[in-house]
Amino acid sequence: MSFFSDQANQFQQMAQAIQTRLTNDGAQMSDTEFGLFEKQRDQLLDKATAMVDADIQATLDQLNLDKAKLAACTADLLQAVKNARTVEKLAAIVGASVTMATAIASANPTSIITASFGAEKAIADALSKPKEMPVTKPAAAGKAAVDGGLAIAASEDSEK
């Protein structure tokens, strides 16, 4: 973790401590005091989130990634989520999306690249059509089955 992420974590802990106080001692507080502490708790959480976001943004800005390709991959994931036809394909795409978002939030270039490859595979799999069995004409299929059956039957005849 970076310095600012550590600081944000401490502010989140302060907000949690305020929430604990509100839960445990809120009944003894005036409405004004209670409201003030709620507001301050929310401000601490908002600022902590902003600190983490800024920290991640600064780290991401320093990464040497193909941002156009990354943006295209994310857009493709969004489109694939909207167009998934089966639950299985939707689950695969959503899983790849979560992995991609997690990798970006981690600001780890290796994770981002790995996740983008996984996302591209999930998209390709979702767009692929199921393999169809070759279709034969019913009459030809019946004749082949009979011919095949006769060949098998003939091979079992003994030379008596």
Secondary structure, DSSP 8 states (H G I E B T S, - for coil): --HHHHHHHHHHHHHHHHHHHHHHHGGGS-HHHHHHHHHHHHHHHHHHHHHHHHHHHHHHHHS---HHHHHHHHHHHHHHHHH--SHHHHHHHHHHHHHHHHHHHHT-HHHHHHHHHHHHHHHHHHHS---------HHHHHHHHHHHHHHHHHHT----
